[in-house]
């Protein structure tokens, strides 16, 4: 960890407030309302876009991406660090070691009976085939409740030397490919159980047992249909560079404010190696940076300490946030009153998703730690006041709020969708095109400056600004009861309109 020494700063950010002798104590609600209004007014998508332009320029000069462990990410982190330090924050680099990955080959072709190419995505931390790949028979694992998770799923056919075709669901990608490898398979192809691309991770290098890639549901089901008609032979090549590297999170906090009531917000700064990552997640990073700089410009003295984080190696499996949380002592964890995450907030065909902290949608993983329901309510109340429609998204922990949830820290946040497909109801509510991914350039080279919806970016920057302004002075809403929510599926109710999001996905 490289800690920046405190220096005399030209910008009097968050220095000790001058005493108000003879004045009545400040009302935290009034202070919170005043600061939140100011930050919402002054924080803009237009200003955040300048940071996105910088991230694009960095990627253009660094092999087209800003992946953790690369020069592109290092330059992005240095840019964020420099601006925050100049603004007067206490800024640290939090370094950690990880295994850098870069896809060298991802190819799948049907050789017979009818030749065709199939789009496939290499799983992060997969084993690699030999150069040129392998030619082998394809064998489908029977679809059931476990679908390739257990040895018994491979008992109905011979998998030795063949490529296992497995449907997603029931267990992690790592467990599926490990079970297939134990059954003798030369490789594994996992196809999605919902619409959209399947871009996932096996978790770590040790988990990679056999070469493994992901397919869309449509492509997987086509192969299943081919197999029903007879034998299918494929050419399969998955290769990935893997090497130990060091990367670093950027963490900045106000110099004053009650550390026992730390308000924390974060976004991952790294991209995948396939593109510059301007929506994913330059958008969240730029939005967070814009609000942090406006907070400094306001010269307000928060009652509570405000901490911002730009995570690295999220695309490798939430490694930056995991490393950060793992190093917190129990006392330090208890100081963090809340964590809000902003990952992909400008999707070009997006919808306004709010993490379902209370599980009122009754979908997926259940509620977050106590206080998460209140964070959801505070965000949705703000959006309602702005006449912005919104809907819930499953609180799965598949982005950088996951490690915070695991240690009991109230968490929440927003996004605008990734590889999931927009429904007709969502298109009617939020605009855009039904039947198309929220972000058609998800994890692709086209995730550039043209892949940003400025209206979504502006709305979510307002969410960030309101949260920072409110919680910097007033945390009382976190203990205010949340009334039971309707589950009608109408915009704003949280029910019915879902997102498919794959960040950090291991299952």
C-alpha positions as CSV (number, residue, x, y, z in Angstrom):
1,X,0.0,0.0,0.0
2,X,1.4,3.4,-1.0
3,X,0.0,6.0,1.3
4,X,0.1,9.6,0.2
5,X,1.3,11.9,2.8
6,X,-0.9,14.8,3.9
7,X,0.2,18.1,2.5
8,X,-0.9,21.7,2.7
9,X,-3.5,22.0,-0.1
10,X,-4.7,25.0,-2.1
11,X,-8.2,23.6,-2.1
12,X,-9.6,23.8,1.5
13,X,-11.5,20.6,1.0
14,X,-13.2,19.3,4.1
15,X,-10.9,20.9,6.6
16,X,-12.1,21.7,10.0
17,X,-15.1,24.0,10.0
18,X,-14.7,27.3,11.8
19,X,-16.7,27.3,15.1
20,X,-20.1,28.9,15.2
21,X,-20.0,30.4,18.7
22,X,-23.4,31.2,20.0
23,X,-25.3,29.5,17.2
24,X,-27.8,26.7,17.6
25,X,-26.6,23.2,16.7
26,X,-27.0,22.3,13.0
27,X,-30.0,20.2,12.0
28,X,-28.5,17.1,10.2
29,X,-31.6,16.8,8.0
30,X,-31.3,20.4,6.8
31,X,-27.6,20.1,6.2
32,X,-28.1,16.9,4.3
33,X,-30.9,18.4,2.2
34,X,-28.9,21.5,1.4
35,X,-25.7,19.5,0.3
36,X,-27.6,16.9,-1.7
37,X,-29.5,19.7,-3.6
38,X,-26.2,21.4,-4.3
39,X,-24.4,18.2,-5.5
40,X,-27.3,17.1,-7.7
41,X,-27.4,20.6,-9.2
42,X,-23.6,20.8,-9.8
43,X,-22.8,17.2,-10.8
44,X,-23.4,16.6,-14.5
45,X,-23.1,14.0,-17.1
46,X,-21.4,16.6,-19.3
47,X,-18.5,17.0,-16.9
48,X,-18.3,13.2,-16.3
49,X,-18.1,12.7,-20.0
50,X,-14.7,14.4,-19.9
51,X,-13.4,11.7,-17.7
52,X,-14.8,9.1,-20.1
53,X,-12.9,10.8,-22.9
54,X,-9.8,10.5,-20.9
55,X,-10.4,6.8,-20.2
56,X,-10.9,6.3,-24.0
57,X,-7.7,8.1,-24.8
58,X,-5.9,5.9,-22.3
59,X,-7.3,2.7,-23.8
60,X,-6.4,4.0,-27.3
61,X,-2.8,4.4,-26.2
62,X,-2.6,1.0,-24.3
63,X,-3.6,-1.8,-26.7
64,X,-7.3,-0.9,-26.7
65,X,-8.2,-1.7,-23.1
66,X,-7.8,-0.8,-19.4
67,X,-7.7,-4.2,-17.9
68,X,-6.3,-4.7,-14.4
69,X,-2.6,-5.3,-14.4
70,X,-2.2,-3.5,-17.7
71,X,-0.7,-0.1,-18.6
72,X,-4.2,1.1,-19.4
73,X,-5.5,0.4,-15.9
74,X,-2.4,1.9,-14.3
75,X,-2.8,5.1,-16.2
76,X,-6.6,5.2,-15.4
77,X,-5.8,4.8,-11.7
78,X,-3.1,7.5,-11.8
79,X,-5.6,9.9,-13.5
80,X,-8.2,9.3,-10.8
81,X,-5.6,9.5,-8.0
82,X,-4.1,12.7,-9.3
83,X,-7.5,14.5,-9.5
84,X,-8.6,13.4,-6.0
85,X,-5.3,14.3,-4.4
86,X,-5.4,17.8,-6.1
87,X,-9.0,18.2,-4.7
88,X,-7.7,17.6,-1.2
89,X,-8.7,14.1,-0.4
90,X,-6.6,11.6,1.6
91,X,-5.8,9.2,-1.2
92,X,-4.2,5.7,-1.1
93,X,-3.2,3.1,-3.6
94,X,-4.2,-0.3,-2.2
95,X,-2.0,-2.8,-4.1
96,X,-2.6,-6.6,-4.3
97,X,-1.3,-9.5,-6.4
98,X,-3.5,-11.4,-8.8
99,X,-3.3,-13.5,-12.0
100,X,-3.6,-11.4,-15.1
101,X,-5.5,-13.0,-17.9
102,X,-5.8,-12.2,-21.6
103,X,-7.6,-14.2,-24.2
104,X,-5.4,-15.6,-26.9
105,X,-7.9,-17.7,-28.8
106,X,-11.6,-18.5,-28.5
107,X,-13.0,-20.5,-31.4
108,X,-15.7,-23.2,-31.8
109,X,-16.7,-24.6,-35.2
110,X,-19.0,-27.4,-36.1
111,X,-17.0,-29.6,-38.5
112,X,-19.8,-32.1,-39.2
113,X,-22.5,-32.8,-40.2
114,X,-23.0,-29.2,-41.4
115,X,-20.0,-26.9,-40.9
116,X,-20.6,-23.6,-39.2
117,X,-18.8,-21.2,-36.8
118,X,-20.2,-20.7,-33.3
119,X,-19.5,-17.6,-31.2
120,X,-17.8,-18.6,-27.9
121,X,-16.3,-16.6,-25.0
122,X,-13.4,-18.0,-23.1
123,X,-14.0,-18.3,-19.3
124,X,-11.6,-16.3,-17.2
125,X,-9.0,-18.6,-15.6
126,X,-9.7,-21.5,-18.0
127,X,-7.1,-24.1,-18.9
128,X,-5.9,-23.7,-22.5
129,X,-5.9,-26.1,-25.4
130,X,-2.8,-26.6,-27.6
131,X,-2.3,-24.1,-30.3
132,X,-4.8,-25.0,-33.0
133,X,-7.2,-26.6,-30.6
134,X,-8.7,-30.0,-30.6
135,X,-11.2,-31.8,-32.9
136,X,-13.5,-34.0,-31.0
137,X,-17.1,-35.3,-30.7
138,X,-19.6,-33.1,-28.8
139,X,-21.6,-34.7,-26.1
140,X,-24.5,-33.0,-24.2
141,X,-24.9,-33.4,-20.5
142,X,-28.6,-34.3,-19.7
143,X,-30.5,-31.3,-18.4
144,X,-31.9,-31.8,-14.9
145,X,-31.7,-30.0,-11.5
146,X,-28.0,-30.3,-11.3
147,X,-27.1,-30.2,-15.0
148,X,-23.4,-31.2,-15.0
149,X,-22.6,-30.5,-11.4
150,X,-22.3,-34.1,-10.2
151,X,-20.5,-37.2,-11.4
152,X,-23.9,-38.9,-11.9
153,X,-24.7,-36.4,-14.6
154,X,-22.0,-37.9,-16.8
155,X,-22.9,-41.6,-16.3
156,X,-25.3,-41.8,-19.3
157,X,-22.6,-41.3,-22.0
158,X,-18.8,-41.6,-22.6
159,X,-17.1,-38.2,-22.3
160,X,-13.5,-39.3,-22.5
161,X,-11.6,-37.1,-25.0
162,X,-14.9,-35.3,-26.0
163,X,-16.3,-31.8,-25.5
164,X,-19.0,-31.6,-22.9
165,X,-22.0,-29.4,-23.7
166,X,-23.5,-28.2,-20.4
167,X,-26.4,-25.9,-19.6
168,X,-25.9,-23.1,-17.1
169,X,-27.5,-23.5,-13.6
170,X,-27.4,-25.5,-10.5
171,X,-23.8,-24.8,-9.5
172,X,-20.8,-22.7,-10.5
173,X,-19.0,-22.8,-13.8
174,X,-15.9,-24.0,-12.0
175,X,-17.8,-27.0,-10.6
176,X,-19.3,-27.9,-13.9
177,X,-16.0,-28.0,-15.8
178,X,-14.3,-29.8,-13.0
179,X,-17.0,-32.5,-13.0
180,X,-16.7,-32.8,-16.8
181,X,-12.9,-33.0,-16.5
182,X,-13.2,-35.8,-13.9
183,X,-15.5,-37.6,-16.4
184,X,-12.6,-37.4,-18.9
185,X,-13.8,-34.6,-21.1
186,X,-11.2,-32.7,-23.2
187,X,-13.1,-29.4,-22.8
188,X,-16.4,-27.9,-21.6
189,X,-18.8,-25.6,-23.4
190,X,-21.4,-24.0,-21.1
191,X,-24.5,-22.4,-22.6
192,X,-26.6,-19.7,-21.0
193,X,-30.0,-20.4,-19.4
194,X,-31.2,-16.9,-20.2
195,X,-30.8,-14.5,-23.1
196,X,-27.6,-12.7,-23.7
197,X,-23.9,-13.6,-23.9
198,X,-22.3,-15.8,-21.3
199,X,-19.0,-14.2,-20.1
200,X,-17.9,-15.6,-16.8
201,X,-15.0,-16.6,-14.6
202,X,-14.0,-19.9,-13.0
203,X,-12.9,-17.9,-9.9
204,X,-9.1,-18.5,-9.9
205,X,-6.4,-20.4,-11.8
206,X,-6.6,-23.4,-9.5
207,X,-10.2,-23.9,-10.5
208,X,-9.5,-24.3,-14.2
209,X,-9.3,-28.0,-14.9
210,X,-10.1,-28.2,-18.6
211,X,-10.5,-25.6,-21.4
212,X,-13.9,-23.9,-20.9
213,X,-16.0,-21.4,-22.9
214,X,-19.4,-19.9,-22.8
215,X,-22.2,-19.7,-25.4
216,X,-25.5,-17.9,-25.7
217,X,-28.7,-19.9,-25.0
218,X,-29.6,-19.8,-28.7
219,X,-26.3,-21.3,-29.8
220,X,-26.4,-23.9,-27.1
221,X,-29.9,-25.0,-27.9
222,X,-28.9,-25.2,-31.6
223,X,-26.1,-27.6,-30.7
224,X,-28.5,-29.7,-28.5
225,X,-30.9,-30.0,-31.5
226,X,-28.0,-31.0,-33.8
227,X,-27.0,-33.7,-31.3
228,X,-30.6,-35.0,-31.2
229,X,-30.3,-35.7,-34.9
230,X,-26.9,-37.5,-34.8
231,X,-23.2,-37.2,-34.0
232,X,-21.6,-33.7,-34.0
233,X,-17.9,-33.1,-34.4
234,X,-16.4,-29.8,-33.4
235,X,-13.1,-27.9,-33.6
236,X,-12.5,-26.3,-30.2
237,X,-9.7,-23.9,-29.3
238,X,-9.6,-21.9,-26.0
239,X,-6.3,-20.3,-25.0
240,X,-5.6,-17.7,-22.3
241,X,-2.5,-15.9,-21.2
242,X,-2.1,-16.1,-17.4
243,X,0.6,-14.5,-15.4
244,X,1.1,-13.0,-11.9
245,X,0.9,-9.3,-11.7
246,X,0.2,-6.5,-9.2
247,X,-2.6,-4.0,-9.5
248,X,-4.1,-1.5,-7.2
249,X,-7.4,0.0,-6.0
250,X,-7.7,3.8,-5.5
251,X,-9.3,4.8,-2.2
252,X,-10.0,8.4,-1.2
253,X,-11.7,9.8,1.8
254,X,-12.6,13.1,3.3
255,X,-10.1,14.5,5.8
256,X,-12.8,15.2,8.4
257,X,-16.0,13.5,9.4
258,X,-16.8,10.9,12.0
259,X,-14.8,7.7,11.0
260,X,-17.2,5.7,13.1
261,X,-19.9,6.6,10.6
262,X,-18.1,6.1,7.3
263,X,-20.2,6.4,4.1
264,X,-18.6,4.4,1.3
265,X,-19.3,4.3,-2.4
266,X,-17.5,2.4,-5.1
267,X,-17.1,1.5,-8.8
268,X,-14.7,-0.7,-10.6
269,X,-12.2,1.0,-12.8
270,X,-10.9,-1.9,-14.8
271,X,-12.2,-3.1,-18.2
272,X,-12.0,-6.4,-19.9
273,X,-9.1,-7.0,-22.4
274,X,-11.5,-7.0,-25.3
275,X,-12.3,-3.3,-25.2
276,X,-11.9,0.1,-23.5
277,X,-14.7,-0.4,-21.1
278,X,-16.4,3.0,-21.4
279,X,-19.8,1.9,-20.1
280,X,-18.4,-1.0,-18.3
281,X,-17.3,0.5,-16.1
282,X,-15.9,3.9,-17.1
283,X,-19.5,5.2,-16.6
284,X,-19.6,4.3,-12.9
285,X,-16.0,5.4,-12.3
286,X,-16.6,8.7,-14.1
287,X,-19.9,9.4,-12.3
288,X,-18.3,8.7,-8.9
289,X,-15.3,10.9,-9.7
290,X,-17.5,13.7,-10.8
291,X,-19.5,13.7,-7.5
292,X,-16.3,13.4,-5.4
293,X,-14.8,16.4,-7.1
294,X,-18.0,18.4,-6.7
295,X,-18.1,17.5,-3.0
296,X,-14.6,18.9,-2.7
297,X,-15.6,22.0,-4.6
298,X,-18.6,22.6,-2.2
299,X,-16.1,23.1,0.6
300,X,-18.6,21.5,3.0
301,X,-17.6,19.8,6.2
302,X,-19.4,16.5,6.4
303,X,-20.4,15.2,9.8
304,X,-19.6,11.7,8.6
305,X,-16.5,10.5,6.8
306,X,-17.1,9.9,3.1
307,X,-15.0,7.3,1.3
308,X,-14.8,6.6,-2.4
309,X,-13.2,3.5,-4.0
310,X,-12.2,2.7,-7.6
311,X,-11.7,-1.1,-7.6
312,X,-9.3,-3.1,-9.8
313,X,-9.7,-6.6,-11.1
314,X,-13.5,-6.7,-10.8
315,X,-13.6,-8.4,-14.2
316,X,-11.4,-11.2,-12.8
317,X,-13.9,-12.0,-10.1
318,X,-14.3,-9.0,-7.7
319,X,-10.7,-9.3,-6.6
320,X,-10.1,-5.7,-5.7
321,X,-13.1,-5.3,-3.5
322,X,-12.4,-8.7,-2.0
323,X,-8.8,-7.8,-1.2
324,X,-10.0,-4.5,0.4
325,X,-12.7,-6.0,2.6
326,X,-10.4,-8.9,3.6
327,X,-7.9,-6.5,5.1
328,X,-10.5,-4.6,7.2
329,X,-10.4,-5.4,10.9
330,X,-13.6,-6.1,12.7
331,X,-13.5,-2.7,14.1
332,X,-12.9,-1.1,10.7
333,X,-15.8,-3.1,9.2
334,X,-18.1,-1.8,11.9
335,X,-17.2,1.7,11.0
336,X,-18.6,1.4,7.5
337,X,-22.2,2.4,7.8
338,X,-23.1,1.6,4.2
339,X,-21.7,0.7,0.8
340,X,-23.2,1.8,-2.5
341,X,-22.0,0.3,-5.8
342,X,-22.3,1.8,-9.3
343,X,-21.4,-0.5,-12.2
344,X,-22.6,0.3,-15.7
345,X,-24.8,3.3,-15.3
346,X,-25.0,4.5,-19.0
347,X,-26.1,1.5,-21.0
348,X,-27.2,2.6,-24.5
349,X,-30.4,0.4,-24.4
350,X,-30.6,0.5,-20.6
351,X,-33.3,0.4,-17.9
352,X,-33.0,2.0,-14.5
353,X,-32.3,-0.8,-12.1
354,X,-32.1,-0.4,-8.3
355,X,-30.7,-3.3,-6.2
356,X,-33.5,-5.1,-4.3
357,X,-32.2,-4.7,-0.8
358,X,-35.3,-6.0,0.9
359,X,-36.1,-8.8,-1.5
360,X,-39.5,-7.3,-2.1
361,X,-39.3,-8.7,-5.7
362,X,-39.0,-12.2,-4.2
363,X,-36.5,-13.2,-6.9
364,X,-33.1,-14.7,-6.5
365,X,-30.7,-14.4,-3.6
366,X,-32.8,-12.8,-0.8
367,X,-32.3,-9.5,1.0
368,X,-29.1,-7.8,1.8
369,X,-27.8,-7.1,5.4
370,X,-30.0,-5.0,7.6
371,X,-30.1,-1.4,6.3
372,X,-30.0,-2.5,2.6
373,X,-33.8,-2.2,2.3
374,X,-33.5,1.4,3.5
375,X,-30.8,2.1,0.9
376,X,-33.1,0.8,-1.8
377,X,-36.0,2.9,-0.5
378,X,-33.9,6.1,-0.3
379,X,-32.8,5.6,-3.9
380,X,-36.3,4.9,-5.2
381,X,-37.8,7.7,-3.3
382,X,-35.3,10.1,-4.9
383,X,-36.0,8.7,-8.4
384,X,-39.7,9.0,-7.7
385,X,-39.3,12.7,-6.8
386,X,-37.4,13.1,-10.1
387,X,-40.2,11.3,-12.0
388,X,-37.8,8.7,-13.1
389,X,-39.2,5.1,-13.6
390,X,-37.2,2.3,-12.0
391,X,-37.3,-1.3,-11.2
392,X,-35.6,-3.9,-9.0
393,X,-32.6,-6.1,-9.9
394,X,-31.6,-9.2,-7.9
395,X,-29.3,-8.6,-5.0
396,X,-26.9,-11.4,-6.1
397,X,-23.6,-9.9,-4.9
398,X,-22.2,-10.4,-8.4
399,X,-20.5,-7.0,-8.5
400,X,-18.3,-5.2,-5.9
401,X,-20.9,-4.9,-3.3
402,X,-20.7,-8.7,-2.9
403,X,-17.8,-8.7,-0.4
404,X,-19.4,-6.0,1.7
405,X,-22.6,-8.1,1.9
406,X,-20.7,-11.1,3.1
407,X,-19.4,-9.2,6.1
408,X,-22.8,-7.7,7.0
409,X,-22.4,-4.2,5.6
410,X,-25.7,-2.6,4.3
411,X,-25.3,-2.3,0.6
412,X,-27.1,-1.1,-2.5
413,X,-26.7,0.9,-5.7
414,X,-27.9,1.2,-9.3
415,X,-27.1,0.0,-12.8
416,X,-28.6,0.2,-16.3
417,X,-28.1,-3.3,-17.5
418,X,-25.4,-5.5,-19.1
419,X,-25.9,-8.5,-21.4
420,X,-29.5,-9.2,-20.5
421,X,-32.2,-8.7,-23.1
422,X,-34.7,-5.8,-22.8
423,X,-38.3,-6.9,-22.6
424,X,-41.2,-5.2,-24.3
425,X,-42.5,-4.0,-21.0
426,X,-39.1,-2.4,-20.2
427,X,-39.0,-0.8,-23.7
428,X,-42.4,0.7,-23.1
429,X,-41.3,2.0,-19.7
430,X,-37.7,3.1,-20.3
431,X,-37.6,3.5,-24.1
432,X,-35.1,1.7,-26.3
433,X,-35.5,-1.5,-28.2
434,X,-37.1,-4.7,-27.0
435,X,-35.3,-8.0,-27.8
436,X,-31.9,-6.3,-27.7
437,X,-29.3,-6.3,-24.9
438,X,-29.2,-3.4,-22.5
439,X,-25.6,-3.0,-23.6
440,X,-25.0,-4.7,-27.0
441,X,-21.3,-3.9,-26.7
442,X,-21.0,-5.6,-23.3
443,X,-17.4,-6.9,-22.9
444,X,-16.7,-6.0,-26.5
445,X,-14.4,-3.7,-28.5
446,X,-17.3,-1.4,-29.3
447,X,-17.8,-0.4,-25.6
448,X,-16.4,3.0,-26.5
449,X,-17.5,6.7,-26.3
450,X,-20.4,5.9,-28.7
451,X,-21.7,3.3,-26.3
452,X,-23.0,5.8,-23.6
453,X,-26.5,7.0,-23.0
454,X,-26.1,10.5,-21.5
455,X,-29.6,10.6,-20.0
456,X,-29.0,7.4,-18.0
457,X,-25.6,8.7,-17.0
458,X,-27.1,11.9,-15.8
459,X,-29.8,10.2,-13.8
460,X,-27.4,7.9,-12.0
461,X,-24.9,10.7,-11.3
462,X,-27.8,12.4,-9.6
463,X,-28.5,9.3,-7.5
464,X,-24.8,9.3,-6.5
465,X,-24.9,13.0,-5.7
466,X,-28.0,12.7,-3.6
467,X,-26.7,9.8,-1.6
468,X,-23.4,11.5,-0.9
469,X,-25.0,14.7,0.1
470,X,-27.6,13.0,2.3
471,X,-25.4,10.4,4.1
472,X,-22.6,12.8,4.6
473,X,-24.7,14.4,7.3
474,X,-27.6,12.1,8.1
475,X,-27.8,8.4,8.5
476,X,-31.1,8.2,10.3
477,X,-33.0,6.8,7.3
478,X,-31.0,3.6,7.7
479,X,-33.0,2.7,10.8
480,X,-36.4,3.9,9.6
481,X,-38.7,1.0,8.9
482,X,-39.5,0.2,5.3
483,X,-43.2,-0.5,4.6
484,X,-44.1,-3.6,2.6
485,X,-43.8,-3.0,-1.1
486,X,-46.3,-4.0,-3.8
487,X,-45.2,-6.7,-6.2
488,X,-47.3,-5.8,-9.2
489,X,-44.5,-5.5,-11.7
490,X,-45.3,-1.9,-12.4
491,X,-42.4,0.6,-12.9
492,X,-41.1,1.7,-9.5
493,X,-42.6,-1.3,-7.6
494,X,-39.5,-3.5,-8.1
495,X,-41.4,-6.5,-9.4
496,X,-41.4,-8.1,-12.8
497,X,-38.8,-6.2,-14.8
498,X,-35.5,-8.0,-14.4
499,X,-32.0,-7.6,-15.5
500,X,-29.5,-10.2,-16.5
501,X,-26.1,-9.1,-15.2
502,X,-22.9,-11.1,-15.4
503,X,-20.2,-9.2,-13.6
504,X,-18.1,-11.5,-11.5
505,X,-20.3,-14.3,-12.4
506,X,-19.1,-17.7,-11.4
507,X,-22.4,-19.5,-11.8
